Amino acid sequence: MELTDLAPTEGSRRLRKRVGRGRGSGHGKTSTRGHNGQGQRSGEAKRFGFEGGQTPLFRRLPKLHNFDQVINRHWVELNVGALSSLAANSEVTAESLVEAKILRKHTDSLRILGNGELKVALKITAHHVTEGAKKKIEAAGGTVTLLQSGPPLGKRSKRVQKAIVKKEAELKAAQAEKKASAEAKLEKAEKGPEKKKAPAKDQKAGGGGGSKPGAGKGGDKGKQQQKKK
């Protein structure tokens, strides 16, 4: 076969419609445009969605706002037969499979399928395990641990998730501050109350520094009377 022998498949290429070539061609006279009216004049062009003046479809449909973007989860499927090369009693996770070069990159959607034979006991941790795969893993003496994996987050869900994370961080900071203040109070209580300095005692009555005038003289007179008795 040579290049000149190549030809497109029959029916895959159609000839261009040639209009205005006479009545015998079937595309003469009005050139498939019909008679007077819209579309018959030269330079005619209709915008996208135009339906001859009636309310177009995109205006007739209800407008539903605030819809989350639907993101499908892309599962990474792995058969139990591919795990037979691993060492016995080893832990199988998405990270360990990347290190063992069974998977090319880490994934949060690991699904274990039941094709193949498994002859070593493994501790498998995945996001989904089929019933057949679970039976083969347990028959070989291994265990299965399922990770909780919700659907991927849309745009609005991501904003809500960020708000939740921010609120949790603020709550943790408040709890840490409260705990620190409680520890400070406890430490202060263990040290005991601070001793206050005692106020200076007043001078005895009879001294020259009495607050009342003549207090000293009165004291001397009392002493003299006691001596006379």
Residue, then its C-alpha position, 0 to 999 in steps of 0.5 A: m500500500e502506498l500513500t496514494d492508495l489511502a482514502p477516507t472511509e466511505g460516508s465519513r466525508r461529505l461534499r459541501k452543499r453548492v447552492g445557486r447552481g440552477r433548478g436542476s441541482g435542487h439548490g437553485k432559485t432561492s438557494t435553500r433559503g425559502h421565500n421572503g422572511q427572516g433568513q432569506r436576506s443576505g447577511e442574516a445571522k441569529r445569535f446563539g439560543f435565538e428561537g424566532g422571538q419566543t422565549p428561549l430555552f435558557r430563559r424558560l428553565p428555572k435558575l437554581h443557585n448556590f449548587d455545590q460543584v459535583i466532584n466525583r471520587h476517582w478510586v485507585e483500585l488494587n487487587v489482592g494478587a498484587l500484594s503477594s510480593l509484600a513481606a508477611n505481617s507488614e502494614v499495608t497503607a497508601e504510603s507503604l504501597v508508594e514506598a514499595k513501588i506498587l502505587r505511583k503516588h499517594t491517594d485518599s481513595l484506595r480500593i482493594l479488589g478480590n482478584g488474584e491469590l493472597k498467601v501472606a498475612l497482611k494488615i491492610t488499611a484502605h478506604h474500601v475493601t470488597e467482600g471477596a477481598k476481605k474474605k481472602i485477606e482474613a483467610a490468609g491470616g491478615t486483618v482489614t481496617l477501613l478508613q472513613s472517607g466522605p465524598p470530595l468537597g465542593k466549592r461551598s463545602k470547602r468554605v464551610q470546612k475552612a470556617i469549621v477549622k478556623k472555629e476549632a482553632e479559636l476554640k483550642a486557643a481559648q481553651a489553652e489560655k484558660k488552662a494557662s490561667a488556671e495553672a497560674k492561679l494554682e501555682k500562686a495558691e501553692k506558694g501561699p498568700e504574701k505576708k503583709k507588713a504589720p503597721a507600726k505600734d503606737q507609743k505607750a500612753g504617758g509618752g510625749g507623743g500622745s495624740k491628745p494634749g495633756a495625755g502625758k501629764g494625766g499619766d504622771k498624776g495617776k502614777q503619783q496617786q498610786k504611790k501615795k496609797 
